[in-house]
Amino acid sequence: MSMPRMSAPPATAGEIFALVRDGEADTRSELGRITGLSRSAVASRVAALAGLGLIIETEDTQSTGGRPPARLSFDVDAGVVLAAAIGRSRSQLGVFTLGGEFLAGDTVDQEIGIGPDELMPQITKRLQALLDESHRTEHRILGVGLSIPGTADTARGCSLDSPIMHGWDGVPLAPFFADTTSAPVFLDNDANAMVLAERRDNRDRFQNALLVKASTGLGAGIVAGGALQRGSLGAAGEFGHTKTAAAAGVACRCGDSGCLEAIAGGWALVRALNEQGREVGHIRGVVDLAVSGDPEARRLIRDSGRHIGETLAGAVNLLNPEVLIVGGDMANAYDIFVAGLRETVYGNATALATKALTIQATTHGDLSGVIGSAALVLDQVLSARAVDDALGS
């Protein structure tokens, strides 16, 4: 005897919102056709979403006869999100619409080694000023997105293990925003945030992507099967301290030796130039030299790409991404860095894994981190489930 077929549950208000937000439907009749809901059921869900201020209904002025259908659209100005990509020596801040549009931003240069008690009040104060500058002071804040180098404890909202940000591990960052907003604060690793920015812009194309952030330190953001992969402890993508034969015996800042970062991280390139008597304080300085034609800086950056590619080749074999995205400070010397990276990725990974693989720079360049931090919020607070929770359904 065949089992009775279980019918799918009716579409929720959150799912209706997702259809409107993603541009798949813009009238009540289209919503009814796609979901199978009755006119009254669609009407009640639309009314609930309008009550939250997430969608608006406007008369279609393009109609050529009869009563024009009301058009539904996502009200991207119903609120804002705040974002900060916190780095070792520089933090980037931004205010965004609910559609992810960049409204206002700023960069905070900070002393290396500064702790959260000193830096976070500066960040919250500057974000408040950006709200004023973007004329969004009265708009409700739906969330705050933060990204940091190293492993992030996303549940507690703090750094879990960062060799760069000394004094940050275990310090929750949400309390610093208590005077600014009661909205939720979301935290993730910097490379994860960057790959979220890419994923948001290329949702239909990037189902399997690997992003490498090559800056002072090294990290990767992984999207597999259309979902961000954080790993069991949030340490997925922390490949900078993978042991490599080329670094055998070379001391790493993590206290160990033989790590990839010890020969390919930005700090290692700075150290190499300093040992030659060259005064460079940050990987950005090495990049500037390379772009201006300095042969030693160019060699160091190309070699960094080669060493990183040797390690990433294994990840390409394991994950089979369709795209390898290059971001971070070294991406500003993209052609030099990728020349080395391409050599070893394609040379060491299997022919099948690299058959359709493309390598490209981040879509948003230096703004990838802060845009990704905003995407971290938007993916959470505007998800179908979050909208249904807000409606109590």
N, C-alpha and C positions, 0 to 999 in steps of 0.2 A: 504494500500500500504506500502510495507516495505521500510525503509529508506536505502539509499545506504551506504555501509560500507566504513568508512574512513580508508584509508591506513596510516600506520605509516610513519612518516617522515624518510627520509634516515639517516643512521648513520652518525654522525658528526666525524670530526677528533678527537675530545676529546674522543668520545666513541670508536673509533678505538684504540686510545692509551690505554684506560682502558682494552681492550681485550688483548693487548700485555703485558701491565704491570702486569696483573693478571695471565698471562700464559695460557689464554684460546685460543690463536691463535699465531702462530709464522711464518706463511707464508702468502703471499698475497692471495693465493687461499683459505686458511682457513678463512681469513677475508671476502672474497667474499661470501663464503658458509654461514657463520654465519650471515652476515648482509644483504645479497642479493644485495650488490652493484656491479656495473659493474667493469671490470678490470681497466678501465680508472679512475673511481671514487675512487677505492681503491688506485691506483697509485698516484693520486693527493693528497690524504689525507696522505699517507705514506711520500710523498715528503715534505709536509708541516711540519709534525712531525720531520722528519730528519733535516729540516731547523732550528727547535727550539733546536735541539740537544737532543731530548728526546728518540728517537729510532735510532738504528743502524741496518744495513743490512749486513750480512756476508754470504759468500758462504758455503753451507752445504757440508762439507768434508766427510760426512758419506754416501753420495749417491752412489748407486751401479751401476748406468747406466743412460745414457742420460744426459741432462743438469740438474745439481743439482739446486733445488729451493733455492733462497736466504732466509736465516733465519732472522727473525725480533726479536729484543730483546730491552728491556728497558735499556737505558744507565744510570745506576745508578750513574756513575761518571761524569754526565753532570753538576753537581753542588753540593752544600752542603747546609745543613741547620744548624743553630746554635740553641742551646736550653739551658735554665736555669730553674731549679726548685728552686725557692727562698723560703727559710724557715725562721723561727724566729731566729735560731742560726747557721744555716748551709745552704749553697746553693750549688747545684750540677750543673755542666756545662758540655756541650758536643758538639762535632762536628759530624755530621752524613752525610752519603751519601743519595742520593735521594731514595735509597731502604731501608733506615732506619738502615743501618749498623753503629755501633758505631765506630768512627775513633779515637777519643781522648777525654779525659775527665779530670775533676779536681773537687775538693771540696774546697769551700771557707768557712772557719769557721769565723763567724762574731760576733761582740758584740751584745748582745740582746738589742733591742731598736734602732739599727742603722737605719737611715732614707735613703730614696732613693738617695738623693743628695750625700751621702757618699758611699753607697754600689754599686749603679749602675755603676759608673765609674770603680770600681774595677772589676765588672763582665765583662764589655765590653773590658777592657784591657786584662783580662785573656782569654776571648774568642778569641781575636785576636792572643794571644800567642799560643793558641791551634790550630788555623789555620796554624800557622807557623810550629808547631810540627808535624802536620799531613800532611805537605807538600801540603796543599790545598789553599795557599794564593792567587794563581792566579785563582782559581775556582770561578765561580759566586755563590753568596749567594742567594738562592731563597726565604729565609724567616728566621725569628727568632721566636722561640716559648718560651713563658714564662708561668710559673705557680706560683701562690701565694696562701697562706692560706686565707680562708674567701671568701666572695662573690666578684666575679670579674665583672667589667663592660666591657664586651667583645667588645662593640662598641667603647668606648672611650679608651680602653686599660689601665685601671687603677683599683686599688682596690676600691671596692664600700663600703665594710663594713667588716673590719677585726679587731677583738679584740686583735689579736696577733701583727699585724704590725702597731704599732702606728706611725702616720705621713705619711702613705702611701695612705690613702683614698683620691681619687680625683686627684692624681698626675699621669699624663700620662707617660708611660714608654718608648714609641717609640722614643721620641726625644733624649734619651740617646744613641741611636744607630746611630744617624745621621752621625757621623764621621766614622762609621764602614761599613755601608751599606745603600743603598736606598731601599732595599727589605722590604716587609711588615713585621710588627711585630704583632704577635697574642698572646693574653693573655687569660688565663682561670684559674679557680680554681684548686687547686692541686689534689683533688680527681677526678675531671673530667679528668685531664690529665692522671692520673694513670689508669683509666678505659679505656681511649683511647688506652693506651699501651696494655692492655689485649685484647681489641677488635681487634686491628690490628693483633695480633698474632693468634687470634682464631675467625676470621671473620665468618667462616662457622658454628661455634658451639655456640657462644655467641650472641644470638639475644635478650636475656633478662637477664641482669646481674646487680647485686648490689655489689658495692665495698665499703667497709668501711675502711677509713683511721683513725687509732687509734694512734695518736701521742700526742704532747703537747695538741692539740685540736682534735676535732672529726669532720668528714665530710664524705659524701658519694658521689660516682659517680654512675649514673643510666643510663643504656642502656635498652630501651624498644622498642620492634619491630625493633631492629637493629639500632636504632638512639640514640645518646646521648641526654639526657633530661636536659635542663638547667633551665626550668621554666620561667615564665613571666618576672622576674627581675633578673634572673641568680642565684637565691637563692635555687634552687632545691638541695636537699641533705644536707642542713645545719641543721642537726638534733641534733647537740650538745647542743642547747639551748632549746630543747623540755623539758617541765616541767615533772618531774617524782616524784611520791610520796616518793621514797627513799631519795630524796634530799630536801625534804620540809624544808624550813628555812635555808638551807646552802647557804652562799653567793657565787655568781659566779663572775668571773672577768669581765663579761659584765655589771655589776652593778645591776643585778637582783638577785633573789635567786630561788632555786628549780630547776635549770637547770641540765640536765644529766651530762654535763661537770664538774659540781661542785663536783661530786663524782666519775666520770669515766674517765675524761680527764687526760692526762699525767701530766699536771700541778697540778691537784688535788692530784694525787698519790705522786708527789714530796712534796707537802705541807704536806701530811699526815706523810711521813717519817721525814720531818724536824721538825714537831711538836713532834715527838718522840725522838728528839735529834740526828737523823741520818743526816749526811751531804751529801746530794744529790742535784745536781744542775739542772739535766735534766732527763726526762723520760728514756733516754738511760742508765743513771746510775741505775735507778730502774730495768730496764730490765737486766742489767748485774748482779745485785744482785740476781734476780730471777733465772736466768739461772745457777748461781753458787750455788743455793740451799738455799738462804736466805728465811726462812719461811714467814716472814712478807711481803717481796716484792712479793713472789709468791701468797700470799693471796690477796694482793691489785690488782695484774694484773688479777687474776681469777675473783675477784669480779667486776672489770671493765668490763670484758667480759660478765658477767651475767647481769649487769645493761644495757649495750649496747644492748644485745640480747633481753631484755624486750621491748626496744623501737623499735628495728628493726623487731620484730615479726609482728608488724602492717604493716610495709612496705612490708614484705614478703607476707602477706595476700593481700595487695593492688596490688602489682606488679607481684607476682608469678614468680620470677626469676628462671632460671635453675641453677644459680650458685651464691654463696655469696663469694666474694673474700676479703681476709683480707690483708691489707697493713699498712704501717706506722711503727713507731718505735716499737710498741708493738708486731708487727708480728715477731720480732726477739725472742720473747718468745711465739712462735706460739702455742705449745701444751698446755701451761698453760692458755693463753688467750682464745683459742678456746674451751677448756674444759668448761669454764663458758659461753661462747657465745652459744655453741651448746645446753647446758642445757636449756636455756630460749627461744632460737629461736624455737627449736623443742617442747618445753613444752607449749609455748604460741601461736604459729601460728597454723593454721588449719592443719589437717592431709593431706588434698589434696594439699595445698600450699607447704608442705614440702616433699611430697611423692617422688619427683624426685630431690629435692634440694641437691646440693653438696656444701660443704664448703672447700675452698682451699686458699693457700697463693698466693700472686702475683707471676707472672712468673719471674719477673726481680728483686725481692727483693728491696734492697735500691736504685736501679737505675730506679725503675718504674716511678718516677716523671720526671726525665730528658728525659727518653725514650718517655714518654707520651707527654712531651712538644714538642719533635721533631715530634711525630705523629700528633699533633695538626696542625703543619705547613704542613706536607705532605698531610694530608687529605684535606687541603685547596688548596694549589698551584698545586697539581697534580690531582685534580678532573677533570672530563670531562668538566664541565662548565668553570673552570679556564683555561684549555688548549684551549678551543674554544675562550675564551675572549682574550687570548694572541695572537691568530691567527687572531683576528678581525672577527671571523665568528659567 
